[in-house]
Structure formats: structure tokens, C-alpha cells
Amino acid sequence: MATGALVSFAVERIGDMLIQEANFFKGVRGQVERLQSDLKAMQCFLEEADKKQEEDPRVRDWVSAIREAVYEAEDIIDMFILDAQSLRTHSFPERAFKKLIKRYKVGKKVEAIQLGLQDISNRREALGIPNIGEGTSLSRSAQMLQDLRRSTPHAEEHVVVGLKKDVNKLVEKLIREGDQRRRVISLVGMGGIGKTTLAKKVYNHTKVLEHFPDCCAWAYVSQDCRPRDVYMQIIKQVCTSTIDQQVLEKVEKLQEHELGDFLREHLKEKRYLIVLDDIWSCADWDCLAKVSNNDPDCLGNVFPDGGKGSRILLTTRHKDVALQADARSIPQEMKLLSKQESWDLFRRKAFLDHVDEDRYPPDLEKLGREMVDKCNRLPLAIVVLGGLLSRNMSHTEWRKVRDNINTYLAKEGSQIGVMTVLNLSYIVLPSYLKPCFLHLSLFPEDYVISTRKLFLLWIAEGFVLSEQAGQQSMKVTVEAYLNELVNRNLIQVVRMSVNARVVECRVHDLVRELAVRKAKEQNFFGTHDIADPLSSSTSNSSKCRRQSIYSDMERYASVEISTPYLRSLLFFKLGRETCRISQLDFIGKCFKILRVLDLEGVKVESLPSIVGKLIHLRYLGLRRTGLKLLPLSIGNLRSLQTLDVKNLKQVPNVIWKVQNMRHLYMEGQKDVIPLRIDTLKNLQVLSGITFEQWIVNNSSKLTCLRKLKLEGRCEVEGVKFSNSIAKLCGLKSLYLKTSYESSIPSLAMNSCLHLSKLDIKGHMQKLLETFQFPPNLSQLTLEACKLDCDPMPILEKLPNLLTLRLRAESYLGTELHVSANGFPQLKVLQLFELSKVIELNIENGAIPWLIQLHSHFSTRISGVDKLPNLVEVKLVEDSEKISVFPAWEKFLRRHRFSEYHLYWDISWETNRYGHIEFWIRRKKGLTSDQSSTVAAEKLALLLSRSEPTRKS
């Protein structure tokens, strides 16, 4: 991992070990404390060293030496604890004698590491490596890269594909007459996606030139942000017609703040357009604009708001920069090309514009399409590839490039290598994000990653330090890390929850390739797959800390293992054959200090008891394994923080021994046996315990529990159950799921002050009264409750409810009625599979903040035209007959959408269950007449189609 973060983790871990394992470290405690102190001393400059190693090989070697020393220290301490633990079964004299020997050996090894660290420090001085942080000049290679990337508006790219809509949208934002305030319009996207290309097209657009005829400027900022240089770039473009050369020479001698004042005075009475290309951080924007606080109304001192419709157009990889520059302006986020657009761009670059589309050789087309797919729709990669292949049209050369495409995309020269551009995003990552980014290299290409799992893995890996998390939970911290990587366009969002949290994500293939290269450099991970070329150089490395297994288990188990200090082992894409218990034995024998073991998807008949000897294990993932029983030795996993398993026949009653358990997932138990869990004082998530198991535990001891899911047959007395929930003073989320033959007990949860999310799936004799619900409830889901009475008169009085989902059989009636002033805060209302409900009546003044409404197509909805903030309507139709489509016109007329002064975009798709989903989404920007015309054209287009298509 990034060395600065690695050292920080090692320092904290050594400190924890000195406390938790005090008895083990008797006799060597002083030496270990000195080692901890030496590592702390390294921290003060390692973060800067991590950045500078990209440009100075001497710094890179020096940082690598520190990293290996830290790895060695971790290995020594972990192995010592493992050995000491194993001695507990020996007789006292033998145990005491062996402990003395092991302590002596550990002491010698720690001394050797300390000498090594001293030698590393001396070598830095002998090599003449400057103190990190001294000086600000760029290295020669960094300066060359900056010069190559420097943009000007005049070098406009002529071969542009897929940007027409983006250009029109951006031009409209820049010349909009309605808003005369100075606005910052931001283009946001990953490196190589075409932000600068789009900005050039817009800057040189005829309408833009006419709207800003006298005062336009383009300034390139870059990572090495120097406000004085940026100001001079702008002044030379906006002042040439008003000041002579002599005055300009005087201006060039001004100090930075004086240049800023000069520029402000020149701009304050003008309508100006300034492009700031490639801004890397919020601090850079604040420095350029001279913003002194985080108030969104503070527009900065250099770029004045004269009320004349001035615009600043900035490009950045980081969404946070866009929001910092103008919190009221929605950033324009650039998308990857479509598959057809990718091919069109490649064809025009590789075969040149004058080559007829149908005349290029079919064998080259096949190779070309394969290579374009590898570029994964990233414009820069396609342009580099097309330009490279345009020089040689031989089949042999194209096949050679196809077989080594990543190498060619990484090459540098007059054309900047794709990896070089993407690497800039890695270089500027703060140290705490680098290990998180490198960890993404463990996942296969195009793999959709569950963020729930990703968070748990990052916590188990130790990527979050206690001092970083502070008073908030580690899960909140890692979610913030993920969001930061998303905002930096290094992670792509696949699916979000209704409350805008990332649920699933993936990594672009080329960004993953960057992560793989960096991870290999740092011995962060290795892969094992005979078909994977990455595996050959890393899978046998004794220094490798993590491995992803892409081959089948039997093949992997048969390979000679030479990674004794492996910390993480993850399996992906394995065959369907069931692994024998003997094939899993090697994990416990070969990887004795493993921290993370994820067997998800590996078909396992049973887990060997030797797994219980992995005392450093923090994460054990066993989902989709088919496993029915856990060995009793699971109770020996003293460090285990997360156990993730599903559909076990039964959970052994030894979990209570695992004192460090924080996240326990065990849904779908077949046989219910007593299960003690009230000893787990660190437990934060408990999912899958049965009502019967829960009620016999003392819930007041679970002081850290934040999320609870109960399931199975419920024969618990209501008051007793309510009291057990009320004792959970920190509970935030509760999910109750009963079997068909039982009912949800009567509840009173008004004392659960922190409970904000409640899911109930199962028969209810009666819905809770309003006063019985948690007072701060914000999300409520009901399913299979079989309520006879309309629940809305009770639910609409919940003062803080933001999201309400009524799923299948939650209500058996035919009408739902929301009265005036009902649901004062509700933003999302979802009615799923309520096939008996034929009418939803919303009175005037009800649900004033509703944004999203989901319902069945046949449900009549009255009052929807009185919802001022409604943005999205989704209707589901069970029938697959095309005859339902003409009902669109009836629906639009019934709900009077055309009367809005907004544009309602209409689309539909067939979901994975074979149902047809209709979407109506509101889009701003059109007058009432335009909206009616567009809606009519859109409707005619939709009704002319013969079958549903997926929405774009």
C-alpha cells in the first residue's frame, strides 16, 4: 500500500498489540516500543516522499526500503503472537522455556530492523536526496509531461465523436440570458474522457463567440497550480486591445496579489468568459479566485460578479472542485462513449476520414473492434490506439498491438501515454486513499463490486485508523473514502440506493490496469490464473501481501505455495465443482497470519477445523458457498471482526467467544439452536438471528449495535420483545421478517430515539399507531403485512418520514388516501406490486416535497399535478402486450403533465422480471409551448415503436 499509510497502520497496530498482548511481549516490550517510535519518526515526511517517488528513482528505492522494513516488522510481530498462542497447550515449564527462546529471537530480529531503518536514514543523506518538502520545482520528467499536456483553445481537435448533445447543452448554459449573475460551469470526468476537447469546441462555438465578443480567455492550470502564471495567461488575452506593450511589461513585474487586483479591475465592468482547464483541488480554486471562506455566496475577489452574465468554465477530475467553485451550479459530468461512438472514433482515427467506411479490410475491422472493446469506451485510449495503427495497415502489426494492447497504451512519446494521464490521478491521491485505490486491483475486470462488502474488506485490511475515524464509526469513514474516489472519477457508480448512497460500483478497465501496475510495484497483491498474464510475475513472490485467485480451487491448491506472509486471499470466477475439505486445509497450513479470507462463490462441502488456528483473521466471507455447518473451532478466531455467511443448517453456539466481532451476517438458518451473542460488546451489525435466539439474550449488553435483522418464526410476547429493542440505545436500523405461519408481535418503539430505518416483512394484526413509531423514523418499508385498513391516515402523520415503500401484500384494500398536509417531509413514495390498489388519492397540499413516485400502471392517481417538486414517475405494467402503450396518452391527459412549464421525458424498458417499466422524468429548460410540442413528438415516437426498448 502507499508507504505513508502503511507506516501509520503499523504504528497503530504495534501500539494495539502492546496493550492487548502485554503478556506475550514481556522482555521485548522496550525494543518493540523503540521500533514503534522509529516508525513514527518516518511519518513526518513519508507522505511527501510518496508523491516524489514518481519522479525520482532514488526516492522510489528509498521508500521501497522503508516499505519492506515495515512489512518485515509486521511479519515478526504477527508470527511471534501466533507462536505464543500455540504454546498455551504445552506444560508450564516447557511453555516458559520456549517463550524465553522466542522472545530472544524476536528481540534480535527487532534490533536488526532498527539497524536497517537507521541505515535507510543514513543512505538518504549519503545519496543526497533532499529533505522532502524542500523546494517546489518540478522534476524534468514532470515538467515535460506538463508541457505536453498544456492546452490552448486554438489546437482544436477536428475528429470529434459523441459530443454534439454535450456541446449544445454547455453552450446553452453559457449564453443563457435569464441568469445575469456570474456563474461557474464545470466539466467533470475521469482523465482522458474528453473534458478539454469539449471545452475547446464550446469555447470556439459561434454562439459563444457572439455572446462574449470582447473578453474571452483560456488558461491552463495543471497540478502545479501557480496563480501568478494563470493570471498572466488571462491578462495577455483580455487586455491586449486596451494596453500597450510597455504597460504589459510593467504588469508582468507586479506581485501575485497585485496581478489579481489588476485582473479584477479589468473584468468588473465586462461580460467575460474565462476557461480554467485542468484544476486539481479545491485549494487550487480558492487560491486562484482568492476565496477566503467556504460560504457559497463568496464569489472570490479575482473574478468579479458585475451582474452582466459572466461565466467561468472549468474542467476538473474532481466533483468536489466543481461544487466548491459554485455550489448552485450543477456540474456537467461527462460520460463514456457508446460502443458505436467508440468504433466511429477509432475508424476515423485509424483509417482516416477520406477512407470509405465499407472499404477497409474485414480482417482489420475484426482486430480493430477487439481492440476498441479493450479501450472500454475511453476517448483518449481510442484516439491513441487509432493514431498508432494509422501508421501501419498490416495485419501482423495490428495483431501484435492487439496482443499487447496495455503496453502500447502505456507508451509515451509525442503522444501522451494513456497510463501517464491516468497516473496523475493516482499521484495526487492523499495517502489514506492510496491503499483503498490499490485494493480495487484485486477485483476482476468488469466486476460489479458490492460496497457493503468493500467497506468490510477495507476495515479488515486496516485502511481506517482510529484517529482518522474519530468519533464516527469506521463504516462511515470508509464510505466517505469511497465517495471521494467516486468524486475523483476513479470509481464508477453502478447502482445507488433511494437515499443516494452507492450500493454497487465498478472500476474502468484502464483505471484497474493502473491500480494493478501500482499494486505490483509495491508487492501489494498478486493474481493466480494460468490464463492471466499478470499472474506469472506475482503469484510466486514471497513478499506478496494479497492474492486474488481466478483459477479453480484444485488448481490453486496444487501449486507450490511460497507466500507464507500472505494477509488477504480472495477467490473469484471459480468453477462449480465442490471443493473437498482436504483442498481447503492448505489455507490454514500455508497462510498462518491471514487477515482476510473470502471464499464467496467457492462451492464448499465443509470448512476444515484448521481455519480456527488463523488467530489473525479479521474477515471471513462464506456467502454462496453452499456451506451448511461451521466447525466449532470458529470460536477460536479471536481477531475476527466480520463473519459473512448465509443459509447454514445451524450456527454453532461458540460465536460468543469471538470478542472482537463487529459484523455478523448469518441469514437463512435452517435449524434453530440456542445462540448466545450478548458477550459481543463490539457488535455493530447483527443480521439473521432468529426471534427465538434473540429474546433469550440480554440486549442491554449490546451497546454498540447499530443494525439488527431478525427473522424466522415469531412466538414472542409483544411487551417483552419491545423492551428488548428499547434497550438498544444506539440502534439505527431494524428489519423484522417473520415466517408465513407467524405474525409480527405488537410493538412500541417510541423510546428508540436513534432508530431511523424500519423494515417489516410479515403479517401484522394491526398497524402501529403513530405515537408507537420511532420519533425520528425517516425510512419505512412494509411487505406482506396484509393490512385491511388504509395505512395512510396513520403513516402520513409521521413528522420525519422521508421514504415510504409499500410492497406486495402490505395492504389488501383497493384505495389509498393522503389527506391535506399529510407526509410533510416525504420525498419518495414507492408502491410495489399492490395489484389490488386501483386508486391513490392525494389531496391538495399533501406530500409537498415528493420527488419520486413509483406505482402500478393501472392505479389511478389523482392529485399528482399538485405535487410541485415531483421529478420522477415510474409505473410498472405486468402485461407484456404492446396494446398497453396507447394508455400513455390517456395517462398524460389524466395527470395533466403537459400543463407544467417543464419538459417531461418519457421512456420505457422491460425489467429482469419481464415487466414493463414506464418512466416520466422532469427536465428543466423549456417553455410551456415547447414542452407541449416536445411531449407530443416524444409520445408519437414511442407509440410508433413495435416493442419496448431499454432506456438510454
Secondary structure as GFF3:
##gff-version 3
##sequence-region A 1 952
A	DSSP	alpha_helix	3	20	.	.	.	ID=ss1
A	DSSP	alpha_helix	29	52	.	.	.	ID=ss2
A	DSSP	alpha_helix	57	86	.	.	.	ID=ss3
A	DSSP	three_ten_helix	87	89	.	.	.	ID=ss4
A	DSSP	alpha_helix	92	126	.	.	.	ID=ss5
A	DSSP	alpha_helix	140	149	.	.	.	ID=ss6
A	DSSP	alpha_helix	164	175	.	.	.	ID=ss7
A	DSSP	beta_strand	183	188	.	.	.	ID=ss8
A	DSSP	alpha_helix	195	203	.	.	.	ID=ss9
A	DSSP	alpha_helix	206	211	.	.	.	ID=ss10
A	DSSP	beta_strand	216	220	.	.	.	ID=ss11
A	DSSP	alpha_helix	227	238	.	.	.	ID=ss12
A	DSSP	alpha_helix	245	251	.	.	.	ID=ss13
A	DSSP	alpha_helix	256	267	.	.	.	ID=ss14
A	DSSP	beta_strand	273	279	.	.	.	ID=ss15
A	DSSP	alpha_helix	282	289	.	.	.	ID=ss16
A	DSSP	beta_strand	311	316	.	.	.	ID=ss17
A	DSSP	alpha_helix	319	325	.	.	.	ID=ss18
A	DSSP	beta_strand	332	333	.	.	.	ID=ss19
A	DSSP	alpha_helix	339	350	.	.	.	ID=ss20
A	DSSP	alpha_helix	362	375	.	.	.	ID=ss21
A	DSSP	alpha_helix	379	389	.	.	.	ID=ss22
A	DSSP	alpha_helix	395	403	.	.	.	ID=ss23
A	DSSP	alpha_helix	405	410	.	.	.	ID=ss24
A	DSSP	alpha_helix	418	427	.	.	.	ID=ss25
A	DSSP	alpha_helix	434	439	.	.	.	ID=ss26
A	DSSP	three_ten_helix	440	442	.	.	.	ID=ss27
A	DSSP	beta_strand	449	450	.	.	.	ID=ss28
A	DSSP	alpha_helix	451	461	.	.	.	ID=ss29
A	DSSP	alpha_helix	466	469	.	.	.	ID=ss30
A	DSSP	alpha_helix	474	487	.	.	.	ID=ss31
A	DSSP	beta_strand	492	496	.	.	.	ID=ss32
A	DSSP	beta_strand	502	506	.	.	.	ID=ss33
A	DSSP	alpha_helix	509	521	.	.	.	ID=ss34
A	DSSP	beta_strand	526	528	.	.	.	ID=ss35
A	DSSP	alpha_helix	535	538	.	.	.	ID=ss36
A	DSSP	beta_strand	546	549	.	.	.	ID=ss37
A	DSSP	alpha_helix	553	558	.	.	.	ID=ss38
A	DSSP	beta_strand	568	571	.	.	.	ID=ss39
A	DSSP	alpha_helix	581	590	.	.	.	ID=ss40
A	DSSP	beta_strand	596	598	.	.	.	ID=ss41
A	DSSP	three_ten_helix	609	613	.	.	.	ID=ss42
A	DSSP	beta_strand	619	621	.	.	.	ID=ss43
A	DSSP	three_ten_helix	632	636	.	.	.	ID=ss44
A	DSSP	beta_strand	642	644	.	.	.	ID=ss45
A	DSSP	three_ten_helix	655	657	.	.	.	ID=ss46
A	DSSP	beta_strand	663	665	.	.	.	ID=ss47
A	DSSP	beta_strand	685	690	.	.	.	ID=ss48
A	DSSP	alpha_helix	691	695	.	.	.	ID=ss49
A	DSSP	three_ten_helix	699	701	.	.	.	ID=ss50
A	DSSP	beta_strand	707	712	.	.	.	ID=ss51
A	DSSP	alpha_helix	718	726	.	.	.	ID=ss52
A	DSSP	beta_strand	733	738	.	.	.	ID=ss53
A	DSSP	beta_strand	743	744	.	.	.	ID=ss54
A	DSSP	beta_strand	757	761	.	.	.	ID=ss55
A	DSSP	beta_strand	763	764	.	.	.	ID=ss56
A	DSSP	three_ten_helix	770	772	.	.	.	ID=ss57
A	DSSP	beta_strand	779	783	.	.	.	ID=ss58
A	DSSP	alpha_helix	792	795	.	.	.	ID=ss59
A	DSSP	beta_strand	803	806	.	.	.	ID=ss60
A	DSSP	beta_strand	815	818	.	.	.	ID=ss61
A	DSSP	beta_strand	828	831	.	.	.	ID=ss62
A	DSSP	beta_strand	839	842	.	.	.	ID=ss63
A	DSSP	beta_strand	852	856	.	.	.	ID=ss64
A	DSSP	beta_strand	860	862	.	.	.	ID=ss65
A	DSSP	three_ten_helix	864	866	.	.	.	ID=ss66
A	DSSP	beta_strand	872	877	.	.	.	ID=ss67
A	DSSP	three_ten_helix	882	884	.	.	.	ID=ss68
A	DSSP	alpha_helix	887	895	.	.	.	ID=ss69
A	DSSP	three_ten_helix	897	899	.	.	.	ID=ss70
A	DSSP	beta_strand	903	910	.	.	.	ID=ss71
A	DSSP	beta_strand	916	923	.	.	.	ID=ss72
A	DSSP	alpha_helix	928	943	.	.	.	ID=ss73
###
